[in-house]
Amino acid sequence: MTDAPPGVALYVHWPYCARICPYCDFNVVRARGREAEAGALADALLADLEAQAARLGPRPLVSIFFGGGTPSLMPPGRVAEVIARARDLFPTTDPVEVTLEANPTDAEADRFAAFAAAGVTRLSLGVQSLDDAALAFLGRNHSGEEARRAVALAGRHFDRLSIDLIYARPGQTVDHWRAELLWALDSGFEHVSPYQLTIEPETAFGRAVRRGVWSPPDEALAADLYDATQSILGQAGFEAYEVSNHARDPAARSQHNLHVWRAGDYLGLGPGAHGRLTLDGQRTATVAHRRVADYVAGVATGSPWSEVTALSAPEADEEAVLLGLRTVEGVALPRLGRLSLSVDSAPLGDLVADGFLVRTGDRIVATAQGRPVLDGVLKALLT
């Protein structure tokens, strides 16, 4: 009896944005004036999906995730085409979670019903803040009131709702942040993704901080904001099942992201999209051409990827450790053993003894003490 083929998740990158946020370092472009290009990209996504399905062979579909960029700017009809074709090419009898990231502007909220009809089952709203001054600072193109209206409308069309919020903004207080989190809970969100504002060097924010235009909160305040996040969401019954993701119960967790964190196979479609696939029996990292025109041309010639890297077994195990320790599931001891890591010796044993990691059955999990400094923990573990 042969083993069943591994499931595959699908990530679809829609790079267009009405406005480029100053903190964003994703592969994005301004949408204005690119309507013809966007149409060509939508066609290329379907062609790439067809070609990759032929390459991979029969696989059950685990999930679909439309990210970006701003996928809520994608025509709902084109979203429906991708979903329908993916289901045809990777048939499965299991429920398939289909997530779409959306901005809460009035114009995009008007599309929520159409996205639900297209087959989207889970909406992830990039609210980021409810404070108009904070939204202006973050470069967002919606107001707090628009966000409230979008949330109310989304609740009519989607059973699964997630919200993204950004904290550690300049001038933000713990009390202000607490009020935003409580509003998200009162609004019925079953999944909350609170992200600490990070300053990436090549973004507008990175350049502004280097020039001394403004400074992020100090480490003590950032730590207080993190602690408040864990306390408020924990008291409300939310589990931090991943470092930056909290769910009301297991059913509310992002099945797509869990599949990625568990080192499952996922196919990346769209400009700059990353993928991890088992090809010829080997874990393989793929990166699509970043420029829209290059990706479209690459799909037409059968070469959508700018990078294809076959990972060695230790490299694949290290990547699985990096991802797994972000989650409450942690990492299995046999995988750590393949990297010559044992709880009976340094560095793993020391990290357990110091309270940063804990053994739970046959797995190693980051503790509440270890999660805020996980980057350092991983560096000590794998360097």
N, C-alpha and C positions, 0 to 999 in steps of 0.2 A: 504494500500500500504506500503510495507516494504522499509526501507532505503537501498540504494545500498551499497554493502560492500566497506570499505575504500581501497584505492589503496595502493600498497606496492612497495617500492623501493628495489633494490637488490645491496648489496655491496659485492664484491668478493675480498678477500685479497690473493695476491700472494706474499709470503714473501721473495722470492729469490732476491739477489743483487749480481752483479759482484764485488762490493766493498762496504763496510759499511762506510757511511759518518760519520765523527767524531761528527757531531751535531745531529745525528738521534737517537731518543729514541723510534722508532716504533718497532714492532715485526718483525725483519728481520734476515736472515741467509745468509751466503755466498753460492752462487750457485754452485761453482766448486765441482765436484765429487758427486753431489746429483741428477743426472739425473734420476735414478730409483725411488728415493723418490719423485721427482717432478711428475713423471708419475702417481705414486700412489695417490698423492695429487689431481691431475686433475680428476682422477676417483672418489675420495672421494667428491670433490666439486659437481659433478653431482649427486652422490647418496644422499648427504645432501640436495641438491635442491629438489630432488624428495620427500624426506621424509618430509621436511618442507612445501612443497606445499600441501601434503596430510593433514598435521596438520592444516594449515591455512584455507584450503578450497578455494572456488573461490574468487579471488581478481584480480582487474585489475593491470597490471604492469605499474608503473610510470616511472622508469628509472633503468639503470644498471650502476654501477661504478666499474671499475677494478682499485684497488689501491694496495699499497704495502709498502715496497718492490718495485720491479721493474716489473710491469705487462708487459712491452714491451719485457721482457725475456720469457714470456709465449708463447708457440707455437701457432701461429695464428689459427691452426686447433682446438686446445682445446678452445680457446676464442670463435670460431664460435659455438662449441658444447654447451657451456654454454648459449650463446645468444639465439640460436635456441630452446633449451629446456626451457628456462625461458619464451619465448614467447608462447610456447605450453602450459605450466602449468598455466601461468597467462595471458590469452588472453585479449587484449584490442583493441578498434578501434582507440584510440588516438595515436599520434606519441610518440615513446619511445626514449628518449635520452640515448645513450650508450657511456659512457666516458671511455677512457683508458689513464692512466698516462704513460708517456714514457720518457726515457732518450735520449738525442740527440747525442748518439754515431753513428758513421757511420754504425756499424753492426746492431743496432736497427732501424735506419732510413730505412735500406733496407727492413724492414718488414712492412712499413707503408701501402703500397698498399694491402698487404695481410690482415692487420687489417681492412682496409676499406671494403674489400670484405667480411670479416667475419661478418660485421654488425656494427662496431664501427662508430659512427657518430660525435664524439667530441674527439679531441686529446688534452691532457694537457701535455705540454712539460716542464720538469724540467730543464730549462736552468740554473737558479740560478745566473749566471754572464757571462759576455763576456770576462772578463779579465783573462788571463791564470794564472797569479800569484794568483788571488783570487780563481780561480777554484782549483788550487793545494792546497791552504790553506783549502778549503772546502772539500777536499778529493774526488772531482769529477773525473770521468774517461773519460771526454771529454774535448776538447779544445774549445776556442771561435770560431775558424774557423769551427770545426765540428758542433757547434750549429747553425751557420749561414747556413751551408749546409742542416742540418736537417729541419730548419725552411722553407727553400725554397722548399724542397721536400714535407713536410707536407702540404703546401699550395696547392699542386697539387691534393691531395687526400681527404682533409677534408674541409668542408665549415665552421665548427666551430673549432676555435683554441684558446687555452688558454696557457699562459706562467706563470711559477713561477719564481720569482726573489727574492734573499735574499739581504737585505740591513742592515746597521749598522755593517758592517764588520770592523775589525781593519784597520786603515789607509785609509778608504774610505772617500772621500770628497763629499760635496753636488754636486759640478760640475760633478764629475765622475758618481754619481748616476743619475743625470739628463740626462747625455748622454746615459746611459743604458736604461732608461725609454723611451727616444725619439727614440732610435733604435727599441724598441719593438713596439712602435706606428707606426713607418715608415714601419715595417715589416708586418703590416696588422693584428696584433692580435686584436681580438674583446673583449678579456677578459684578464685582467692582475691581477695576485695574488702576490702582493709584501709583503713578510714576513720579519719582523724584526728578525735578528738572536737572538735566545734565547738560553741560556746556561742551558741545563738540567743537573742536578747533576751527573747522572750515565752514562753520555756519555764521550767519549774521550775529548771533549772540556771542559766538566765540570771538569774533573780531571786536565786538563792542567791549567785552570784558577785558581783552588784551589792551584796548585803548584806555581803560579805566572809566568808561562811561557809566558802568554800574557793576556791582559785585553781588554774587549769590550769597545766601545766608551762610553764617559760619557753621562749623561742624556741630557745635552744641545745639543750635536751633534745629538744624536738619535732623539730628538724632531725636530731639523732642517731637518733631513732626512725625517721624517714623514710628516712634513709640505710641503716639496718639492714634496713628492709623491702626496699628495692631490691636490696641486696647478697644477702640470704638467698634471696629468690625468684629473682633472676637466676642465682645459682649453681646453683639447682635446675632451671634450664632454663625458667623462667616468663618470659614477655614482658609488660611493662607496656604492653598495647595501648591502654590509656586510663589517665588519671592515677591513678585509684583501682581499677583492675581489671587483674588479672594472670592469664594463661592459659598452660597447659602447651604448647599448640599451637593453630594457627588453628581447628581443629575445636571446641576448648573455649571459644572466645569466645562471649559472649552475642550471638546473632544479632539478638535484639530490640533491645538497646541499640545495637548497631552501626547498625541501620536508622535509629534515632532520631538518632544522632550524624552520620550521613550525610545528614541533612535529608530523610529519607523521610517519606511520609505515615503518620500513625498516628491512630487513632480512640480517644478517651478515653471510657470508660463508667464511670459511678458518681459518687458525690458528690465534687465538687471536682476531678474528673479533667481533666487538660489534654490537648488534642489539637492536631495540626497537619495540615490537610487542604487539598488542592487543590480549591477550590470555584469554579466558573465561571471556571476558568483562573487563579485567584489563590491564592497561599499564604495560608491563613487560620488564625488561632489561636483555639482554642475553650477555654472553661472551663465545666464543668458547675456547677450549683448546689451549694454546699458542704453545706448541711444535708440530711440524709437525706430528711426529709419534703418539703423543697422540690424535691429532685431527683425523687422519686417523683411528686409532683404535676406537675412540669414535663414528665416523660415522658408522663404521661396526657394533657396538653394539647398535646403536640407541641413543647414549648419546654424541653428539658432543659438548655440552656446559659444561664448568666448573663452570659457575655461571648463575643462573636464579633467578632474584629478582623481585617480584611483588611490584610495586611502589604504595604507598598510593596516594590518590587524591591530597593532598598538595605537596607530592614529585613530582608528575607528573606536577603540575602547576609550581612549582619552576624551574624545568628543562626547561619547556617551556619559562619561563621568561628569564632564563640564555641564551637560544638560540635566542629567538625572539628579545631581545634588541641589539643583534649584527647586526641586519638588519635594513634597512630603513622602513620595514613594522612595526617594533616594536611589542607591545603586546596589546591585547584587554583589555579594562578596566574591563569587567566582570571577566576575568581570574585573574587579580590583585585583584579584589574585593574578590574572593574566598580565597585569602591569607590575607584578612583584610587590604589591602593596598588601600588608597584613596588619591586623589589629594587634599583633604581638610584637611589632617593631615599628621604628620611626620610618616615615613621618606620620603614617596613619595612626599608629598607636598613641603618639604624642597628642595628636589633634583630638582623639577620643578622650584621653586622660585630662586634657585641658578644658573639656566641655564644649568644644566647637562642633564635634560630630558625635553621634551615638550609634551603637549597634542595636538594631531592632530585628530579632530573628536572624535571617541570613542576609540582611541589608544594612547599609550604612546611610544614615540620614543626617542632614544638617540640623543643629539645635537652634532654639530661639537665640542663643548667644552667638552661634556661628553664622546665621543668615545675614545679619547686617554687615558682616565683614567677609562675605563669601568669596569675594575676589581674592582676598589675602589667603583664605583657607585653601582655595584651589591652587593658588600659586605655590603654597607650601607643600601641597599634596603631590603636584605633578611636575614641579621643577626639579 
